Amino acid sequence: MKKTIKFLTIATIILAMIIAIAPSNVFAGTVALTTGTISVNTTDDSERSVTLYKLFNIDSYTDDKDYSYSFANEEVKSYFAGKGETNIVDALDYVNNLSGDDVKLNEFALDIRAAGIPGTTQNTTANFTNQTSGYYLLVDNTTEAPENSTISAVILNNVLFTAESSTYEVTLKVDEITPPEKTVADNDDSNSAREFDSALPGEEVTYTIKQKIPEVKSAYTKYKMSIVDTLTGLDFDASKANITVKVGGTDYTSSYPVSVNGNVLTWAFNFDKDQPVTFAEFKELAGKDIEIEYTVTVSEDAYQEVNTNEVVTKYSSNPNGNEEGTTEPDVVEVYCYTLKLNKVNSNEELLPGAVFTLTYPDGTTTKNVEVGEDGTITLEGLKEGEYTLRETTAPEGYTLLDCDLTFKIGDKASTNANATIESTTTGKEAKFISVEFLGATETTETDGEGNTVTTKTAMFEVNVINVKEGALPETGGMGTVIFTVIGITVMVAAAGLLIYRNRK
């Protein structure tokens, strides 16, 4: 009996030692693998062409997360053999060392594509179905990036399909760029920047463009950006523009000069190892601004249309080529208002011949304007503020207005609100009627070459009434008859009085 107990004790000790030194997976449960679906999404909801490459199979998997791999096919095996990685463990280490390095990962993806490794290509709106568990590489094939985004590549590690998990979702890593913001300094408040303003022809306006520096995560080793600003109704003179260019708050005006082509201004930025701002410095400035400020003059004929100025940013959109993406435009408007004044009588019939002196909001600038034969005055190139019209010559047969005619133009309150005009005149005879802001009216014409030309005009229309003079009696008219009757009456009375006296 003692021998039996001793034997069992020894056997128990030996068994415990075997369990202690045995690999843990000896007793781990093997998980049944199934087929599944790889679903690819994009952060910007764009449709992209992508190719899925399978590098390694997952042959088995245990519930204590122990994987067993093999090469996905002979082409993959030959590829890694050419890299000197002849066994599966070394090949896995090679791929794992790419994780977190977008530049090396991108080079690897291009190499896999060039080596002719078989893959499946489709759009991100479709799913990769009937896939088996394995180690995958997903490559973005897009050459022209959607608006405000770039090209990218993503590696997928250990895509495992089981009965409990038959779908694997991945979001394609996309670098996004924020569109530029352009503002115009308020002429009446230099500290206020807006998306619109009004100005007189010949006045100077100052613009500021801010472009947020993107956080570049993809496989770039250099980066380009160009800020392209298209002007309308503005005259640009480089000698008077007072341009400043800042990158991340540091002045680089001399390093990034403007290129002028007609009414298009372009500032080109190349961030590379031998540039004023290197690519490494550029990446460190992510989230800060490229800021451009310059001054232009409102054209003398700016009132002929709403002056819409548009800025976009062109940028590197593919780390593997010279493709460019373009942001959404940002638009700034500068208005030069037009006032059409109708000179009318109390019956609202148009009257020609009046002459006015127009005084501008500064109180000193004046201009004489004459009512045309059609009974109208068109006052062009006005901005917000209060104006005074003093009639110096009335239409023939009418009295001068007994007071100055004053009106105030209120600028647009927002990008969705029209400008306003109101009369501040207190005189009885000077009236504003039918006051209307016609807004940014569009006139479409066809030029000599058959092209459609659309002109936008910011116009007001008002009526101004003159009161008719008290007219003198006309010869041969009713006045003559009245005087004749009175004369005869006087003569008859005198004759009667004379006869009466003689009889007496």
C-alpha positions in Angstrom: 0.0 0.0 0.0 2.8 2.4 0.9 4.4 1.6 -2.4 1.2 2.5 -4.3 0.9 5.8 -2.5 4.5 6.6 -3.1 4.1 5.8 -6.8 1.0 8.0 -7.1 2.8 10.9 -5.4 5.7 10.7 -7.8 3.4 10.4 -10.8 1.5 13.5 -9.6 4.7 15.5 -9.3 5.9 14.4 -12.7 2.5 15.3 -14.3 2.6 18.8 -12.6 6.1 19.3 -14.0 5.0 18.3 -17.5 2.1 20.8 -17.3 4.4 23.5 -16.1 6.9 23.2 -18.8 4.5 22.3 -21.6 3.6 25.0 -24.2 0.3 26.8 -23.2 -1.3 25.9 -26.5 -1.2 22.2 -25.8 -4.3 22.7 -23.8 -5.7 25.8 -25.7 -8.9 25.4 -27.7 -8.7 25.8 -31.5 -11.1 28.4 -32.9 -13.0 27.5 -36.0 -12.3 29.9 -38.8 -14.9 31.0 -41.4 -15.0 33.2 -44.5 -16.1 36.8 -44.1 -16.4 40.3 -45.6 -13.9 43.2 -45.6 -15.8 46.5 -45.7 -13.9 49.6 -46.7 -15.0 53.2 -45.8 -13.5 56.6 -46.4 -13.5 59.5 -43.9 -14.8 61.9 -46.6 -17.4 59.5 -48.0 -15.7 59.6 -51.4 -15.7 56.6 -53.8 -12.2 55.4 -54.4 -10.6 52.5 -56.3 -8.7 50.2 -53.9 -6.8 46.9 -54.3 -6.8 44.3 -51.6 -3.7 42.1 -51.4 -3.5 39.0 -49.2 0.1 38.4 -47.9 -0.3 35.6 -45.4 -2.9 33.0 -44.5 -4.0 32.5 -40.9 -4.1 28.7 -40.9 -5.2 28.3 -37.3 -6.1 30.4 -34.2 -6.5 29.4 -30.6 -8.6 31.0 -28.0 -5.4 32.3 -26.2 -4.6 34.3 -29.4 -2.0 32.1 -30.9 -1.8 32.4 -34.7 -0.3 30.1 -37.2 0.6 31.7 -40.6 1.6 30.6 -44.1 2.4 32.5 -47.3 -0.8 33.4 -49.2 0.6 32.2 -52.5 3.8 31.4 -54.4 4.1 34.9 -55.7 4.1 36.4 -52.2 6.6 33.7 -51.1 8.9 34.5 -54.0 8.6 38.3 -53.3 9.8 37.9 -49.7 12.5 35.4 -50.8 13.8 38.2 -53.0 14.0 40.4 -49.9 16.0 37.8 -48.1 13.1 36.7 -45.9 12.8 33.1 -46.8 10.7 31.8 -43.9 7.3 32.9 -42.7 8.6 34.3 -39.3 11.1 36.6 -41.0 8.5 37.7 -43.6 6.1 38.6 -40.8 8.8 40.6 -38.9 9.5 42.5 -42.2 5.9 43.6 -42.6 5.4 44.4 -38.9 8.4 46.7 -38.9 6.5 48.9 -41.5 3.8 49.6 -39.0 3.6 53.3 -38.1 5.9 54.5 -40.9 3.7 55.8 -43.7 6.6 56.5 -46.1 8.0 53.0 -45.8 4.5 51.5 -45.9 3.7 53.4 -49.1 7.0 52.3 -50.7 6.1 48.7 -49.8 2.6 49.0 -51.3 4.1 50.3 -54.6 6.6 47.5 -54.6 3.9 44.9 -54.1 1.9 46.4 -57.0 5.0 46.5 -59.2 5.9 42.9 -58.4 2.6 41.6 -59.8 1.3 40.1 -56.6 -2.3 39.1 -57.4 -5.0 41.3 -55.7 -8.7 42.2 -56.0 -9.6 45.7 -57.2 -13.0 47.4 -56.7 -14.5 50.6 -55.4 -15.0 51.5 -51.8 -18.8 51.4 -52.3 -18.5 47.6 -52.7 -17.4 44.9 -50.2 -14.7 42.3 -50.5 -16.7 39.2 -49.8 -15.8 35.5 -49.3 -12.4 36.4 -47.8 -10.5 34.0 -45.5 -8.6 35.0 -42.4 -5.2 36.4 -43.1 -2.8 39.4 -43.2 -3.9 42.0 -45.8 -2.6 45.1 -47.5 -5.1 47.7 -48.9 -3.8 50.1 -51.5 -5.6 53.3 -52.6 -5.4 53.5 -56.4 -6.9 57.0 -56.8 -4.8 59.4 -58.8 -7.2 62.4 -58.6 -8.2 63.0 -55.0 -11.7 64.1 -54.2 -12.1 67.8 -53.1 -10.3 68.7 -49.9 -8.5 65.3 -49.5 -5.5 63.3 -50.5 -4.4 59.7 -51.4 -3.4 57.1 -48.8 -2.5 53.5 -48.2 -3.5 51.3 -45.3 -2.2 47.9 -44.1 -4.5 45.5 -42.3 -3.2 43.1 -39.7 -4.8 39.8 -38.7 -8.2 40.0 -40.3 -9.8 37.1 -38.4 -13.2 35.7 -39.4 -15.1 33.4 -37.0 -18.7 32.5 -36.5 -19.0 35.4 -34.0 -17.2 37.9 -36.2 -17.6 37.6 -40.0 -17.2 41.3 -41.0 -14.1 43.4 -40.8 -14.5 47.2 -41.3 -11.7 49.6 -42.0 -11.7 53.3 -42.7 -9.3 54.4 -45.4 -6.9 56.9 -43.9 -7.4 60.2 -45.8 -5.5 63.4 -45.2 -8.0 66.3 -45.4 -7.3 70.0 -46.0 -9.4 72.9 -44.8 -10.4 75.4 -47.6 -8.9 78.9 -47.3 -10.7 81.8 -45.7 -10.7 85.2 -47.3 -12.0 88.4 -45.6 -12.0 92.1 -46.5 -11.2 94.8 -43.9 -14.2 97.1 -43.2 -13.3 100.5 -44.5 -15.1 102.1 -41.6 -13.5 99.8 -39.0 -10.1 98.6 -39.8 -10.2 96.0 -37.0 -13.3 94.3 -38.5 -12.9 91.7 -41.2 -15.9 90.5 -43.2 -16.9 88.4 -46.2 -18.4 91.5 -47.9 -18.0 95.2 -48.0 -18.9 98.2 -50.1 -16.6 100.8 -51.6 -16.3 103.7 -54.0 -14.5 103.4 -57.3 -10.9 104.4 -56.7 -10.9 103.4 -53.0 -8.4 100.9 -51.6 -9.5 97.7 -49.9 -7.4 95.3 -48.0 -7.9 91.5 -48.2 -6.6 88.8 -45.8 -6.3 85.1 -46.9 -5.8 82.4 -44.2 -5.0 78.8 -45.2 -4.8 76.3 -42.4 -1.7 74.1 -42.6 -2.9 70.5 -42.9 -1.8 67.6 -40.7 0.0 65.4 -43.3 -0.1 61.8 -42.1 0.3 60.0 -45.4 3.4 59.0 -47.2 4.7 62.4 -48.2 8.4 63.4 -48.2 7.6 66.9 -49.6 4.5 68.9 -50.1 3.2 71.7 -52.4 0.5 74.3 -51.9 -0.6 77.1 -54.1 -3.1 79.8 -53.1 -4.9 81.1 -56.2 -6.9 84.3 -55.8 -9.1 85.6 -58.7 -10.1 89.3 -58.6 -13.1 91.0 -60.1 -13.6 94.8 -60.3 -10.3 95.4 -58.6 -7.0 96.8 -59.9 -3.8 95.2 -58.6 -0.6 97.1 -58.5 2.3 95.2 -56.9 4.1 98.4 -56.0 1.1 99.6 -53.9 -0.2 96.2 -52.7 1.8 96.2 -49.4 1.9 92.3 -49.6 2.8 90.3 -46.5 3.1 86.5 -46.4 3.5 84.6 -43.1 3.8 80.9 -42.5 3.1 79.8 -39.0 3.4 83.4 -37.8 6.9 84.0 -39.3 7.3 86.6 -42.1 8.3 84.9 -45.4 7.2 87.7 -47.8 10.4 87.8 -49.8 10.5 84.0 -50.0 7.1 83.5 -51.5 6.4 86.3 -54.1 3.1 86.7 -55.9 2.7 85.6 -59.5 0.3 87.8 -61.5 -1.6 86.6 -64.6 -4.2 89.1 -65.6 -6.6 89.2 -62.7 -5.3 86.0 -61.1 -2.8 86.2 -58.2 -0.9 83.0 -57.2 1.4 82.3 -54.2 3.3 79.0 -54.6 4.6 77.2 -51.6 7.0 74.2 -52.0 7.9 72.5 -48.7 11.0 70.4 -49.2 14.4 69.9 -47.6 16.1 72.7 -49.5 13.2 75.3 -49.3 12.7 78.3 -46.9 10.3 76.2 -44.9 11.4 72.5 -45.0 8.9 69.6 -45.1 9.9 68.7 -41.5 9.2 72.2 -40.4 5.9 72.2 -42.4 4.7 69.1 -40.6 5.5 70.7 -37.2 3.3 73.7 -38.2 0.2 71.6 -38.7 -2.9 73.6 -37.5 -1.3 77.0 -37.9 -1.9 79.4 -40.8 -0.4 80.6 -44.0 -1.6 84.2 -44.0 -1.5 86.6 -46.9 -2.5 90.3 -46.7 -2.6 92.7 -49.6 -4.3 95.9 -50.8 -6.0 96.6 -54.1 -7.9 99.5 -55.7 -11.6 99.3 -56.7 -11.8 99.7 -60.4 -13.5 102.9 -61.8 -16.1 100.7 -63.6 -16.6 98.4 -60.6 -20.2 99.5 -60.2 -21.1 97.7 -63.4 -21.2 94.4 -61.5 -21.0 92.8 -58.1 -17.4 92.3 -57.5 -17.0 88.6 -56.5 -13.5 87.6 -55.5 -12.7 83.9 -55.2 -9.8 82.1 -53.7 -8.9 78.3 -53.7 -5.9 76.3 -52.6 -4.3 73.7 -54.8 -2.3 71.1 -52.9 -0.4 67.8 -53.3 -3.0 65.1 -53.4 -0.8 62.0 -54.2 2.5 61.2 -52.4 3.4 59.0 -55.5 3.0 61.7 -58.2 2.5 65.3 -59.0 -1.3 65.3 -58.9 -3.0 68.3 -57.4 -6.3 68.6 -55.5 -8.3 71.8 -55.3 -10.3 73.0 -52.3 -13.7 74.5 -52.3 -13.6 78.2 -53.1 -14.1 80.9 -50.6 -15.9 84.0 -52.0 -15.7 87.7 -50.9 -17.9 90.4 -52.4 -17.3 94.1 -52.6 -20.3 96.1 -53.6 -20.4 99.4 -55.5 -24.1 100.3 -55.4 -26.0 102.1 -58.2 -28.9 104.5 -57.4 -31.4 105.2 -60.2 -33.4 108.3 -59.4 -36.6 109.1 -61.2 -37.5 112.8 -61.3 -41.3 113.0 -61.4 -44.3 115.3 -60.8 -47.3 114.6 -58.5 -48.7 112.4 -61.3 -45.5 110.4 -61.4 -44.7 111.7 -64.9 -41.0 111.9 -65.6 -39.5 115.4 -65.7 -36.2 116.2 -67.5 -33.9 119.2 -66.8 -33.2 119.2 -63.1 -29.6 119.5 -61.8 -28.4 118.2 -58.4 -25.3 118.4 -56.3 -24.5 115.0 -54.7 -22.5 115.1 -51.5 -20.8 111.9 -50.4 -20.7 110.4 -46.8 -17.4 112.1 -46.0 -19.2 115.5 -46.2 -16.7 117.1 -48.6 -16.7 115.1 -51.8 -19.3 116.4 -54.2 -20.4 115.8 -57.8 -22.9 117.7 -60.0 -25.4 115.4 -61.8 -28.1 116.4 -64.3 -31.4 114.7 -64.9 -31.4 113.3 -68.5 -34.0 113.7 -71.2 -35.7 110.6 -69.9 -36.2 112.1 -66.5 -33.7 109.9 -64.7 -30.4 110.2 -62.9 -28.2 107.1 -62.5 -25.7 107.5 -59.6 -23.0 104.9 -60.0 -20.4 103.7 -57.6 -21.9 104.3 -54.2 -21.1 102.6 -50.9 -22.7 102.5 -47.5 -23.3 105.8 -45.8 -25.5 108.9 -45.9 -25.6 111.1 -49.0 -27.2 114.5 -49.8 -28.8 115.6 -53.0 -29.4 119.3 -53.3 -31.4 120.5 -56.3 -29.7 123.5 -57.8 -31.9 123.7 -61.0 -35.5 122.7 -61.0 -37.3 121.3 -64.1 -38.8 124.1 -66.2 -42.1 125.2 -64.7 -41.4 123.7 -61.3 -40.1 125.1 -58.1 -36.8 124.0 -56.5 -37.1 121.5 -53.7 -37.5 123.3 -50.4 -34.8 121.1 -48.7 -31.9 118.8 -49.3 -32.8 115.3 -50.3 -30.9 112.9 -48.0 -30.7 109.1 -48.2 -28.7 106.5 -46.3 -27.4 103.2 -47.8 -27.1 100.4 -45.3 -24.7 97.7 -46.4 -25.5 94.0 -46.4 -26.1 92.8 -42.9 -25.0 89.3 -43.8 -24.3 87.2 -46.8 -28.0 86.4 -47.1 -29.4 89.9 -46.5 -29.8 92.7 -49.1 -28.5 96.2 -48.6 -31.1 98.8 -47.6 -31.8 102.4 -48.5 -33.9 104.9 -46.6 -34.8 108.6 -47.0 -33.8 110.9 -44.1 -35.3 114.0 -45.7 -37.7 116.0 -43.6 -39.0 118.5 -46.2 -42.6 118.4 -47.3 -42.0 118.6 -51.0 -39.1 116.2 -51.3 -40.3 112.7 -51.2 -38.8 109.2 -51.7 -41.4 106.8 -53.1 -41.0 103.3 -54.7 -37.7 102.7 -52.9 -36.4 99.4 -53.9 -33.0 97.5 -53.8 -33.0 95.6 -56.9 -30.3 93.4 -55.5 -27.6 91.6 -57.5 -29.7 91.6 -60.6 -28.3 89.6 -63.5 -28.4 90.7 -67.1 -27.5 88.0 -69.7 -26.2 89.0 -73.1 -24.5 87.3 -76.0 -21.2 88.7 -77.2 -19.9 88.9 -80.8 -18.4 85.4 -80.5 -21.7 83.8 -79.4 -20.6 83.6 -75.7 -23.1 84.2 -72.9 -22.1 87.1 -70.7 -23.8 87.6 -67.4 -23.5 91.0 -65.6 -24.6 91.5 -62.0 -25.6 94.9 -60.8 -26.4 96.1 -57.3 -29.0 98.8 -57.9 -31.5 100.9 -56.1 -34.4 102.8 -57.7 -36.3 105.8 -56.2 -38.7 108.4 -57.3 -38.3 112.1 -56.4 -41.3 114.5 -56.7 -41.2 118.2 -57.7 -44.2 120.5 -57.1 -45.5 122.6 -60.0 -45.1 126.4 -59.8 -48.2 128.7 -59.6 -48.4 129.8 -63.3 -49.3 133.3 -64.5 -52.5 133.8 -66.6 -51.8 133.2 -70.3 -52.6 135.9 -73.0 -55.8 135.1 -74.8 -56.8 132.7 -72.2 -59.3 132.8 -69.4 -57.3 135.7 -67.7 -58.0 138.0 -70.7 -61.7 137.4 -70.5 -61.7 138.1 -66.8 -59.9 141.4 -67.2 -62.2 142.4 -70.1 -65.3 141.7 -68.1 -63.9 143.8 -65.2 -63.0 146.7 -67.5 -66.5 146.8 -69.1 -68.1 146.7 -65.7 -66.0 149.6 -64.5 -66.7 151.6 -67.7 -70.5 151.0 -67.5 -70.5 152.0 -63.8 -68.6 155.2 -64.7 -71.0 156.1 -67.5 -74.0 155.5 -65.3 -72.6 157.8 -62.6 -71.9 160.5 -65.2 -75.5 160.4 -66.5 -76.9 160.5 -63.0 -74.9 163.6 -62.2 -76.0 165.4 -65.4 -79.7 164.7 -64.7 -79.3 166.0 -61.2 
